[in-house]
Amino acid sequence: MNNKKILIIVGTIVCATILVIVASIIITQSSGDDQNDQPRLIVISFDGFRADYVSPTLTPTLWSLKQTGATGKMFPVFVSKTFPNHFSIATGLYEEAHGIVANNMYDPEFKAVFDMSHSTQMWWDNGYSLPIWIANQQVDGRKSGGIMWPGTGFTFGGDKAYYSIDFNRTINMQQRIDLLMKWFTDTENPANLVMLYIENPDETAHNHGPFGKETLEQVMMADRTVAYLLENLSQHNLTESTNIILVSDHGMQEFDAKTGINLTAIVPDLTSFRQFGGSQAIGILPNEGKEEEVYQMFVSLAETNHFRVYKKDEIPEEYHYRYNRRIMPILLEADPGYEIAFTTWSHQDEKWGNHGNNNTQPEMEALFIATGPAFKNSFNLNQSSFFNIDLYPIMVKILDLDIGSYNYNGTDKITKNLLDEL
């Protein structure tokens, strides 16, 4: 074979190789462009974070975002407990509609008890609720992630979050942000929506009160966590294309020995019923044939013990807490400023924290700060309050989904106010 033929063959091989490389680059870039076009949303919940924790000295990062981003007065739905409100945020539904009506509840059809630490698939997908992480994944190519957010580890309509990790308190706040960023920047399957749950300051406030030293240290840690997220987004050039919603599921109220009522010590007959819900808003399931007797017993006790008693069909309409089989026949609700529970308290401090009853008390106001390309800058809704179920249409809009495709109780009354034209 002469040199000319060799050169022709070599040249042909080189050209073919170059064409393959170029085609590969074009395909990769096209795929990357599609992923870059996806709207990005991060939702972080700091459990029990009171709205009035945000201040220039205690939380400088959150304070700055509050001044430059969008904010407003947000309240939880009733009952103001952790699992129910996280699922209301995710679905836009009242608790009676999505079915997670308490942290601890009984289902008479299943004849089973739900507990936060022992949750299974059967409790979550009622065929009506569609969490935002599933709605997002109904668009081809999109991936959602859930870091310890209640419900993200379960299947809805045959689909579940592409990325999820169950609750694990040994994974600290910074490590959770690292995991979020890993999913967000994955080169092959990046998530465009991540829901992140952080159990503090709630976990600490229950023992030390909402203003205890230990609790405020967790508040400051939450602020540093947000700063760490912002640094990471900046390092990956994602700041200008990422929307962030910072929330809490409820606020936190302070109690002491004078305002805590141990029902175990005053109820004359503890064997005539079962109780679910833990504290503040407690579901009572009377033994068969004992319904009226148990109801009258609690009515009598309530006259002198700072709580109210409702039959299921008498629960205030504004609570939207009647129409679900998991809501018990009788509801006990603590008066504002008081705590009720079937327990003897063993808190470390003289003051402690709790939540769960009237969701519109000032102490229950939740954190809400949003920032990113979809939100107006330096915008405050001022005196126009809203409920966390109103976040669902906001998230749907940011993710460019069809709001008409989903069941939700929230309204879009704040969507137009908070969002820039998309």
ZATIGU-334074 format. One line per field, with one value per residue (C-alpha): x, y, z. Coordinates in nm, 4 decimals, padded with zeros to 6 digits. Layout:
<sites>
px <- [X	...] $
py <- [Y	...] $
pz <- [Z	...] $
</sites>
This chain:
<sites>
px <- [00.0000	00.1500	00.1728	-00.1084	-00.3598	-00.2446	-00.2981	-00.6463	-00.7434	-00.5992	-00.7708	-01.1034	-01.0712	-00.9780	-01.2703	-01.5129	-01.3817	-01.4209	-01.7778	-01.8638	-01.7143	-01.8944	-02.2249	-02.1751	-02.1072	-02.4161	-02.6350	-02.4875	-02.5342	-02.8895	-02.9649	-02.8003	-02.9976	-03.3213	-03.2232	-03.1163	-03.4555	-03.6335	-03.7600	-03.5705	-03.7345	-03.6035	-03.8457	-03.6960	-03.8994	-03.7555	-03.9955	-04.1507	-03.9702	-04.1698	-04.2066	-04.0798	-03.7463	-03.6327	-03.4249	-03.1054	-02.9042	-03.0391	-03.0859	-02.8962	-02.9268	-03.3016	-03.3430	-03.1614	-03.3724	-03.6871	-03.5888	-03.4903	-03.7317	-04.1026	-04.2666	-04.5999	-04.7988	-04.8518	-05.0419	-05.0704	-05.3936	-05.5713	-05.4370	-05.1092	-04.8937	-04.5897	-04.6935	-05.0377	-04.9020	-04.6079	-04.8492	-05.0840	-04.7954	-04.7115	-05.0684	-05.2534	-05.5212	-05.6762	-05.6029	-05.9568	-05.8963	-05.5494	-05.6031	-05.2950	-05.5026	-05.2553	-04.9059	-05.0738	-05.4117	-05.6429	-05.8116	-06.1308	-06.1301	-05.7700	-05.8140	-05.4611	-05.2717	-05.0494	-04.7400	-04.4701	-04.1982	-04.3969	-04.5519	-04.6405	-04.7646	-05.1320	-05.1724	-05.0595	-05.2084	-05.5847	-05.6251	-05.7104	-05.3926	-05.1102	-04.7950	-04.6053	-04.3047	-04.5223	-04.6906	-04.3444	-04.2351	-04.5374	-04.3437	-04.1063	-03.7473	-03.8077	-03.6819	-03.7939	-03.6150	-03.7257	-03.4892	-03.6820	-03.9944	-04.2984	-04.4451	-04.1657	-04.0661	-04.4067	-04.5796	-04.8671	-05.0506	-04.7692	-04.4953	-04.2598	-03.9903	-03.6871	-03.4611	-03.5628	-03.4087	-03.5934	-03.5665	-03.2247	-03.1249	-02.7594	-02.7378	-02.6779	-02.8101	-02.4982	-02.4869	-02.8487	-02.7624	-02.4708	-02.7110	-02.9555	-02.6798	-02.5628	-02.9096	-02.9494	-02.6211	-02.6210	-02.4858	-02.7212	-03.0387	-03.0510	-03.3464	-03.5283	-03.7400	-03.6132	-03.8131	-03.5953	-03.7136	-03.5169	-03.6537	-03.5227	-03.5876	-03.9053	-03.7286	-03.5295	-03.8126	-04.0349	-03.7904	-03.6494	-03.9310	-03.9417	-03.7038	-03.4649	-03.0927	-03.0696	-03.3634	-03.2225	-02.8942	-03.0895	-03.2540	-02.9093	-02.7979	-03.0953	-02.9833	-02.6303	-02.7766	-02.9558	-02.6326	-02.4528	-02.7157	-02.6801	-02.3013	-02.3363	-02.5838	-02.3497	-02.0525	-02.2510	-02.3846	-02.7401	-02.8414	-03.0148	-03.2086	-03.3211	-03.6319	-03.6227	-03.9175	-03.8312	-04.1138	-04.2080	-04.5029	-04.6235	-04.5019	-04.4394	-04.6025	-04.4497	-04.5978	-04.5148	-04.6529	-04.9374	-05.0571	-04.9991	-05.2982	-05.2376	-05.5666	-05.4558	-05.4726	-05.8275	-06.0199	-06.2196	-06.2427	-05.9488	-06.0757	-06.3892	-06.2104	-05.8931	-05.7098	-05.5061	-05.3171	-05.0812	-05.1534	-05.3394	-05.5922	-05.6769	-05.9090	-06.1247	-06.2654	-06.5221	-06.5778	-06.8834	-07.1984	-07.0115	-07.0232	-07.2576	-07.1209	-06.7633	-06.8716	-07.0541	-06.7587	-06.5258	-06.7837	-06.7954	-06.4164	-06.3811	-06.5845	-06.2910	-05.9868	-05.9192	-06.0145	-06.3105	-06.5010	-06.6554	-06.8523	-06.7178	-07.0010	-06.9645	-06.5980	-06.5739	-06.6195	-06.3151	-06.0973	-06.1960	-06.1602	-06.4759	-06.4942	-06.2502	-06.2899	-05.9584	-06.1011	-06.2383	-06.5998	-06.4892	-06.2220	-06.0588	-05.8916	-05.6802	-05.7782	-05.5262	-05.2357	-05.2909	-05.1620	-05.3548	-05.2126	-05.2516	-04.9073	-04.6947	-04.4425	-04.0729	-03.9198	-03.5680	-03.6631	-03.9398	-04.0752	-04.1369	-04.2928	-04.5793	-04.8295	-05.1346	-05.4524	-05.5959	-05.3913	-05.4487	-05.3013	-05.0178	-04.7738	-04.8581	-04.7539	-04.5047	-04.1911	-04.2414	-03.9665	-03.9221	-03.6555	-03.5568	-03.6382	-04.0100	-04.0655	-04.1027	-03.8176	-03.8609	-04.2283	-04.4303	-04.7964	-04.8169	-05.1470	-05.2855	-05.2395	-05.2770	-05.2622	-04.9897	-05.2233	-05.1956	-04.8333	-04.9434	-05.0655	-04.7490	-04.5296	-04.7423	-04.6980	-04.3218	-04.2872	-04.4955	-04.7607	-05.1308	-05.3107	-05.6386	-05.5049	-05.4864	-05.7159	-05.6323	-05.8041	-05.5610	-05.6452	-05.4381	-05.5146	-05.1480	-04.9924	-05.0318	-04.9158	-04.5976	-04.4838	-04.3306	-04.4769	-04.3516] $
py <- [00.0000	00.3337	00.6380	00.8202	00.5448	00.5333	00.9077	00.8790	00.5989	00.7825	01.1042	00.9257	00.7715	01.1071	01.2824	01.0123	01.0341	01.4114	01.3814	01.1329	01.3629	01.6684	01.4811	01.3614	01.7167	01.8478	01.5771	01.6413	02.0150	01.9659	01.7463	01.9967	02.2810	02.0907	02.0412	02.4033	02.5116	02.3338	02.5703	02.5151	02.5264	02.4542	02.4387	02.4219	02.3821	02.4573	02.2865	02.5177	02.8298	03.1289	03.4174	03.6613	03.4813	03.6715	03.9719	04.1528	04.0207	03.6680	03.5706	03.8146	03.5974	03.5489	03.9153	04.0168	03.7807	03.9151	04.2693	04.1813	03.8967	03.8291	03.7697	03.7737	03.6502	03.2763	03.0509	02.6721	02.4817	02.3102	02.1042	02.2923	01.9805	01.8712	01.5866	01.7280	02.0708	01.9469	01.7421	02.0401	02.2490	01.9731	01.9132	02.2413	02.0468	02.0788	01.7880	01.6513	01.6235	01.4669	01.2399	01.3062	01.4582	01.4252	01.3117	01.0201	00.9002	00.6038	00.4762	00.2818	00.1171	-00.0005	-00.0650	00.0644	00.3493	00.5947	00.7221	00.9536	00.6978	00.4065	00.5346	00.3038	00.3398	00.2754	00.6036	00.8437	00.7946	00.8419	00.8776	01.2465	01.4105	01.4819	01.6144	01.8790	01.6484	01.4028	01.6768	01.8017	01.4577	01.4258	01.6491	01.4330	01.4421	01.6092	01.4696	01.5604	01.5021	01.4849	01.5055	01.3847	01.5760	01.3807	01.1708	01.1933	00.8312	00.6981	00.6231	00.8295	00.7078	00.4638	00.7283	00.8438	01.1064	01.0123	01.0993	01.0557	00.9949	00.9051	01.1005	01.0663	01.3203	01.2115	01.3902	01.7505	02.0625	02.1263	01.7654	01.7927	02.0960	01.9011	01.6230	01.8730	02.0248	01.6808	01.6061	01.9531	01.9362	01.5709	01.5605	01.2869	01.3174	01.6559	01.7325	02.0552	02.0401	01.9471	01.9548	01.9648	01.9166	02.0218	01.9232	02.2243	02.4596	02.2604	01.9624	02.1832	02.4265	02.1488	02.1006	02.4499	02.6762	02.8957	03.1521	02.9286	02.9667	02.6246	02.6986	03.0310	02.8559	02.6302	02.9372	03.0822	02.7466	02.7545	03.0971	02.9719	02.6783	02.9151	03.1122	02.7873	02.7041	03.0473	03.0069	02.6704	02.8005	03.0890	02.8565	02.6572	02.9692	02.8710	03.1762	03.3593	03.0530	02.9044	02.9889	02.9304	02.9118	02.9070	02.8023	02.6437	02.4190	02.6219	02.8512	02.7673	02.8739	02.8907	02.6990	02.6317	02.4381	02.6887	02.6556	02.2833	02.0604	01.6880	01.5246	01.1910	01.3430	01.4779	01.2371	01.0026	00.7120	00.6551	00.3122	00.4322	00.5764	00.5875	00.9115	01.0129	01.3246	01.3769	01.7267	02.0534	01.9022	01.5514	01.3051	01.0948	00.7571	00.6418	00.2745	00.1395	00.2506	00.5082	00.7994	01.0333	00.9397	01.0202	01.3414	01.4661	01.3712	01.5954	01.8750	01.8781	01.8826	02.1583	02.3993	02.4492	02.3277	02.5599	02.3418	02.3009	01.9910	01.9364	01.6563	01.5890	01.7665	02.0679	02.1385	02.5013	02.5226	02.7472	02.4584	02.2453	01.9473	01.7348	01.5253	01.2401	00.9025	00.9536	01.2509	01.1068	01.1493	01.3937	01.6634	01.8305	02.1631	02.3608	02.7204	02.9765	02.9991	02.6519	02.3040	01.9815	01.6311	01.2878	01.3016	01.4155	01.6637	01.5954	01.8911	01.9982	02.3613	02.5405	02.6633	02.4523	02.4837	02.3264	02.3781	02.2115	02.3992	02.7208	02.7735	03.1495	03.2471	03.5009	03.2483	03.0030	03.2366	03.0447	03.1443	03.2472	03.4057	03.3514	03.4621	03.3922	03.4932	03.4134	03.6351	04.0081	04.1895	04.3665	04.2749	04.2314	04.1323	04.3348	04.2726	04.0299	03.6907	03.3533	02.9818	02.7409	02.5606	02.8747	02.7817	02.4994	02.7194	02.9278	02.6193	02.4967	02.8328	02.8406	02.4872	02.5823	02.3178	02.3233	02.4244	02.2920	01.9370	01.9129	01.8956	02.1635	02.3838	02.6730	02.9900	03.1902	03.5165	03.5701	03.4104	03.7185	03.9445	03.7534	03.6428	03.8421	03.7836	03.4404] $
pz <- [00.0000	-00.1035	00.1192	-00.0638	00.0129	00.3756	00.4080	00.2568	00.4983	00.7999	00.6934	00.6566	01.0041	01.1606	00.9926	01.1027	01.4576	01.4598	01.3318	01.6081	01.8732	01.7379	01.7206	02.0772	02.1958	02.0156	02.1705	02.5158	02.4829	02.3616	02.6610	02.8921	02.7392	02.8000	03.1633	03.1987	03.0644	03.3488	03.6190	03.9426	04.2837	04.6327	04.9259	05.2759	05.5936	05.9361	06.1745	06.4341	06.3118	06.4378	06.1957	06.4582	06.4880	06.1783	06.2853	06.1745	06.4689	06.5185	06.1525	05.9266	05.6151	05.6486	05.7372	05.4206	05.2072	05.3698	05.2699	04.9128	04.8336	04.8829	05.2189	05.3985	05.6984	05.6546	05.8932	05.9142	05.8686	06.1568	06.3334	06.3537	06.3712	06.1701	05.9389	05.8525	05.7622	05.5588	05.3520	05.3193	05.1868	04.9392	04.8170	04.8692	05.0574	05.4009	05.6311	05.6012	05.2244	05.2139	05.5141	05.7269	06.0066	06.2949	06.3842	06.5581	06.4297	06.3965	06.0807	06.1581	05.8147	05.8432	06.2169	06.2500	06.4145	06.2273	06.4022	06.2654	06.3314	06.1844	05.8636	05.5754	05.2184	05.2927	05.4809	05.2113	04.8647	04.8887	04.5119	04.5487	04.6748	04.4315	04.5985	04.4075	04.3642	04.1699	03.9657	03.8669	03.7470	03.5189	03.2800	03.0758	03.1913	03.5253	03.8538	04.2061	04.5335	04.8947	05.1888	05.4947	05.3867	05.5125	05.2323	04.9765	05.0281	04.9224	04.5918	04.4503	04.1438	04.0766	04.0904	04.3645	04.3993	04.1888	04.4814	04.8439	05.1822	05.5008	05.8235	05.9833	06.2463	06.2277	05.8908	05.9929	05.8219	05.6142	05.4960	05.3859	05.1757	05.0269	04.9311	04.7825	04.5715	04.4604	04.3242	04.1794	03.9877	03.8838	03.5281	03.4060	03.6139	03.7849	04.0090	03.9312	04.2489	04.5949	04.9189	05.2324	05.5908	05.9004	06.2410	06.4309	06.6021	06.6844	06.8371	07.0731	07.1503	07.2839	07.5712	07.6192	07.5052	07.1941	07.3432	07.5352	07.4708	07.3088	07.0803	06.9635	06.8844	06.6464	06.4937	06.4233	06.2818	06.0441	05.9258	05.8628	05.6705	05.4340	05.3899	05.3059	05.0429	04.8835	04.8698	04.6974	04.4422	04.3648	04.3192	04.0622	03.8863	03.9789	04.1804	03.8973	03.7797	04.1113	04.3105	04.6859	04.9244	05.2959	05.5261	05.8539	05.9247	06.2234	06.4975	06.8624	07.1884	07.5363	07.8310	08.1956	08.4917	08.5306	08.1711	08.1161	08.1942	08.2440	08.1479	08.2907	08.6380	08.6065	08.3817	08.6084	08.3637	08.1297	08.0194	07.8372	07.5326	07.3255	07.2477	06.9426	06.8421	07.1328	07.2618	07.2029	06.9605	07.0744	06.9029	07.1346	07.0246	07.2840	07.3435	07.1646	07.3429	07.5510	07.3052	07.4938	07.8349	07.7307	07.5599	07.8699	08.0898	07.8885	07.8670	08.2463	08.2786	08.0184	08.2304	08.4692	08.2756	07.9808	07.6862	07.4540	07.3476	07.0043	06.8534	06.5069	06.3266	06.5587	06.4891	06.3678	05.9920	05.9542	06.0728	05.7698	05.9987	05.9860	05.6733	05.7126	05.8778	06.0608	06.2519	06.5750	06.6988	06.9719	06.9553	07.2555	07.1808	07.4262	07.4918	07.3606	07.6035	07.7503	07.6755	07.7195	07.6998	07.8514	08.0079	08.2974	08.1614	08.2096	08.0289	08.1159	08.1719	08.3610	08.0291	07.7221	07.3785	07.1872	06.9059	06.7567	06.8431	06.6942	06.3798	06.3541	06.6901	06.6452	06.7945	06.5163	06.2336	06.0216	05.8362	05.4748	05.2673	04.8926	04.6504	04.2922	03.9359	03.9715	04.2751	04.3058	04.4752	04.8094	04.8231	05.1434	05.1500	05.4738	05.6519	05.3932	05.5599	05.3905	05.4683	05.3653	05.1230	04.9071	04.8340	04.6036	04.3152	04.3546	04.3139	04.0230	03.8503	03.9078	03.7709	03.4661	03.5320	03.4471	03.7665	03.6282	03.6413	04.0212	04.3226	04.5781	04.8370	04.8205	04.6332	04.3883	04.5697	04.6568	04.3485	04.1307	04.4120	04.4909	04.1473	03.8663	03.5220	03.4128] $
</sites>
